[in-house]
């Protein structure tokens, strides 16, 4: 049977990760071109979104780690009972990991890009490019956080259903080496 406490803790972690990712999207660093005496340079505002993105990354990672430890990452431990729940758990396991990798990539990539501030100057006549995160990268991470949260909880419930009950097969399945 699925642990209700684990499901609640994972839901809270995923909710916090989602909220931090949305907040990071709202607080992305912006840049303005400023003019010096003979050169142009970029001026960035506060860098809050990087911390929010990394926080979201950590909470999503913790959530995934809890689910995988509780289910023994599907590959360790005793074999699951043959059923529809086992098939569903396997499919959800793969899908959950794909969504997790995409969410973590979006959050980490956006946080690194947001933290990068160009530190060069150019002459007044030349145009300058101020690096900043594209709009929607943290939001894509937030969307995949939600998807990962939903899939990981359904995976854990399916895994628990397939793990409950009798042994995998009650009859002898091996080749016996008896007298011929």
Residue pairs with C-beta under 8 A, 6 or more apart in sequence:
1 160
1 164
2 156
2 157
2 160
2 161
3 70
3 160
6 66
6 67
6 70
6 156
7 153
7 156
7 157
9 66
10 63
10 66
10 67
10 149
10 152
10 153
10 156
11 149
11 153
13 59
13 60
13 62
13 63
13 66
14 59
14 60
14 63
14 145
14 146
14 148
14 149
14 152
15 149
16 55
16 56
16 59
17 55
17 56
17 57
17 59
17 60
17 63
17 145
17 149
18 56
18 142
18 145
18 146
18 149
20 52
20 53
20 55
20 56
20 59
21 52
21 53
21 56
21 107
21 138
21 139
21 141
21 142
21 145
22 138
22 139
22 142
23 49
23 52
24 48
24 49
24 50
24 52
24 53
24 56
24 107
24 110
24 111
24 114
24 138
25 49
25 135
25 136
25 137
25 138
25 139
25 142
27 48
27 49
27 52
28 49
28 114
28 132
28 133
28 135
28 138
29 44
29 45
29 46
29 47
29 49
29 50
29 114
29 117
29 132
29 133
30 44
30 45
30 132
31 42
31 43
31 44
31 45
31 117
31 118
31 130
31 131
31 132
32 42
32 43
32 130
33 40
33 41
33 42
33 43
33 128
33 130
34 40
34 41
34 42
34 43
35 124
36 121
38 123
38 124
39 121
39 122
39 123
39 124
40 121
40 122
40 123
40 124
40 126
40 128
41 120
41 121
41 122
41 128
42 117
42 118
42 128
42 130
42 131
44 117
44 130
44 132
47 114
47 115
47 117
49 110
49 111
49 114
49 133
49 138
50 111
50 114
50 115
53 107
53 108
53 110
53 111
53 114
53 138
53 141
54 107
54 108
54 111
56 107
56 141
56 142
56 145
57 104
57 107
57 108
57 111
60 100
60 103
60 104
60 107
60 145
60 148
61 104
63 148
63 149
63 152
64 96
64 100
64 148
64 152
67 96
67 152
67 153
67 155
67 156
70 156
71 155
71 156
71 159
71 160
74 89
74 90
74 93
74 159
78 163
78 168
79 168
80 86
80 89
80 159
80 162
80 163
80 168
81 162
81 163
81 164
81 165
81 166
81 167
81 168
82 168
82 169
83 161
83 162
85 158
85 159
85 161
85 162
86 158
86 162
88 158
88 162
89 155
89 158
89 159
89 161
89 162
92 151
92 152
92 154
92 155
92 158
93 155
93 159
95 151
96 148
96 151
96 152
96 155
99 144
99 147
99 148
99 151
100 144
100 148
100 152
102 144
103 141
103 144
103 145
103 147
103 148
106 137
106 138
106 140
106 141
106 144
107 138
107 141
107 145
109 137
110 133
110 137
110 138
110 141
113 131
113 132
113 133
113 137
114 132
114 133
116 131
117 131
118 128
118 129
118 130
118 131
121 128
122 128
